């Protein structure tokens, strides 16, 4: 029984690490998309001013 509990604990710990990595990757992707949109807006404003 103790071995089962330990395995469950390790699996849960690994699952949380994977979830944390997925959230970090999503945050990086969101930041990249945001910067891409800001760049588009900036270029559109520059084009309009010319």
N, C-alpha and C positions, 0 to 999 in steps of 0.2 A: 504494500500500500504506500509506503513512504517513497519508494522508487517512482511510482505512478505520479505522486504529487510533485516530485522533483522534475519529472519530465514535463508535466503540465506547466510548471512554473517557467521552465526554460523555453517552452514553446510560446507561452504568453509573452515572455520577455523579447523573444525574437520577433514575434508579431508586432509588438509595439515599436521595435526598432525599424521594421519595414514600414509601418504606418508613418513614423516620423520622417523617414527618408522620402516617402511619397508626398507628404505635405511640404517638405522643403523643396522638392522638385516642382510642385505645383506653384509655390510662391515664386520661384525663379522664373518659371514660364509666364506667370501673370505679370511680373515686373518687366520682363522682356516685351510682352505684348503692349503694356502700358507705354513703355519708352518708344516703341514703334509708332503708336498712335500719336504721341506727343511730337515726334519727329515729322509725321505727316502734316499735322496741324501747323507746325512751325514753317514747313516748306510752303504750305498753302498761303499762309500769311505773307511770307516773303514774296511769293509770286503775285499776290494781289497788290502789294505795295509798289511793285515795279511798273 
